[in-house]
C-alpha cells in the first residue's frame, strides 16, 4: 500500500521459472490441485495500457544527448505528456535551442 498500488489492481500467480511451470501452461498436477487461476502470460495479456496524456503540454524527460557531425544534436528521452507531430519545431530550454 505504501507504493501506491491498489489492492484491486494486484494479481498474484505462482510460477517456477526454472521448470517453466505456469508461465504459459500449467502442467504440474500438484499445482492444479490448489491453483485454478490464469498463467503468467494470461495475466500479462490482461494488462491495461497506460493512459496517454496528449492533451497536456509537451514534457520530455531527457535521458541522453548525442552530438554527431552527420546528424547534429540528437536527444533521447521519455515523452511524459503532450505530443510531437512531424515537421514540428520544439524549443529546448534552458539553452533556447530549436
Order of alpha helices (4+ residues) and beta strands (2+ residues): alpha-alpha-beta-beta
